[in-house]
Amino acid sequence: MTIVHARTPMRALGIVVMTAAAALPLCLAGCSSAPEPSASASELRAAPDSGLLAMPVNRTYDVAEINLNAPLAASVLGAALDDQISSSGHLIVNDGMITAAELTVNFSDLPEASFVQTRPTLIKHQSEGETLQSVGTLTVGGVAQPNAVVELTPTEWGEDEAQFDVTFAVPDNVMAPSTLMPFDEISAHLLLVAQ
């Protein structure tokens, strides 16, 4: 009679035990009954006029008219310059945000002023009269001031036109004589018409 000793390494025995231990819960879960299809369901609805499912649309407004409020509005000089002001530019609004804005103003013999927005500005349609701050590059007489803040106060807002009061500080330039811009701040009323 011969006795044969079979040696099974402990590692192989451990792998078999671990595999069986891991498969047992999966087998039990796989054998459980399926939930009823009508047990839980959700339905999301949006009101037809909510605009929740509507894709945002870019709306472009062009500058149609500009009127100076300060510093020249009350003076005789302001009345004389009002006829000599030319402006151009546009404003692009997408989903309640001003995503792009450019405005250039030329008046009489004074240096040209322009503003190019560099950061989006949130517009709250319900809050006419609330001042917003738009950040961009303000250039007056060739002197650029990055990260300049222009204050925008919507006075009227609609799909066909928008009106804003705009105020900005004139940047200082140590190289140019102060007679080029004899004031520190400009305020104007803009009329913009949708394209």
Summary of the structure (lengths in Angstrom):
residues: 195
radius of gyration: 34.3
end to end distance: 104.9
largest distance: 130.1
contacts: 436
relative contact order: 0.15
helix: 14%
strand: 43%
